[in-house]
Amino acid sequence: MINPTPIYNKFKYVSAECGSGKTTAICNIINNSTEKYILVQNTQELIKQTAKQINNCEYIITDTVPKDESVISSVIEYLSSGSNKTLLITDKTFFKIPRELLSNWNIYIDDVTNFHSFQNINEGSPEIKNVIRNVLIHKVQLLDDRNMYIAAERNPEVKGDIGKNILNQLSVLNDNDLFIMNNEYFTDAEKEQLNITAWKDLNKYKDVSITFLGANFEKSLIYKGNKELFESTELEGLQTRKTELKDRLKVYYFSKKFKLSRTWKTNNPDKVQKIYDYLDEVLRGQGFYWTKNKSDSQSLKSGTEISPDARGFNQYRHLDTCVWLACMRPSETEAKQCELFFEIDGEAIHIAREYESLHQFVLRGISRDFDSTETQTVYVFDEWQARSLTDNIEYIDLGMDNDEQGQRGRPQGSMNKEKRFTLDNTKAKRFRRWIGNNPGLELEAFRAFLASTTNADLSTEEIKAIWDKYENKVQKTSKK
């Protein structure tokens, strides 16, 4: 791990439940102060809502700037203007602000706890490899005895239009400071996939007044990986529950044997459909909210679909039922790189990634109301998800745990300890040919490709690797 710069000022953090009034308490502090504040939140919609609670503020988001201007240029102009109005911006914008412009501002980062990202880049060109390795990153060092991983920092002095254009296209490199990468990508001419775990370096903000707000903040990766940077503080006026959250939840689950994973979904579409069919029937005519992964083809016929990473919203607090069918587990490669980066085990990463997102998701509903004693009903896939919320759980047997035929790969429930997997070049070329013939990247066409006789020889790990390539291609195309 890259050695951090010595810290002279610690960041403060407030860890309090969803719905306890953290944002309202901060707004009250701002309204009763003559100091300068920046409030950072993770969605534009939430910023619009919060701005209504602050007396003298301005928010700068995509909707508020002319089409020929960028958000960050507008923010830089604002911070340079000498204005004392409270500024509301997204976290993506905040981390692009030059450090020197943040002096004399008190900064609250509200419910933003994910400061790392993971991305696969599929590019076999030796010229591009050379640009990444020798132009876009620097201060490269080996991380392990087997020379499998390297650590690096973003090069702050990328020069030339071509280098800058490539950097702008690779947001994972452009938006972060520190990286772990698979060294084989640079040493093996046949290797075409670069795996990057990226992290924002908080050390550069050591002289800035920053307070982080979050639910279960101590379980977040930002805290677990940097405990020495933080000290706890409290806010006045937060609400307390009449009834503990665990006593207000009734959770139903469908599997005692398998932890939900993208691979399991891919291998068992008929079983996944059984869950959707069951929920369509049992929830018919009811009001509820639900979520899934974007790549999932199935959908519930009713209810309100929201993001699995919805935070801060209150518009669903009247609903007493929700459904979580999303998988937020890190891939084996991401888990391994996070272990090297943060020196914490894969299960802690799983907790931070999936169970905390699930917890936040559930607390969009009626359980968010601290004064209520009503029970909220939750449907999840597996017993591990259910027990992360409460002991008041009940198993629904739809046949999810029946023996699988032809199932291979990592046993479900393992702690991300599997040996790192690499797709061989022959099977990678199959996917590239499919891309060439299917520029539209239609999901159903991709599923048919995976299920074709050509791919009958693929193992579970190989299916997952090709699925990763597909999602990365879709993501890259959607940004154009």
Disulfide bonds with the S-S distance in Angstrom:
none
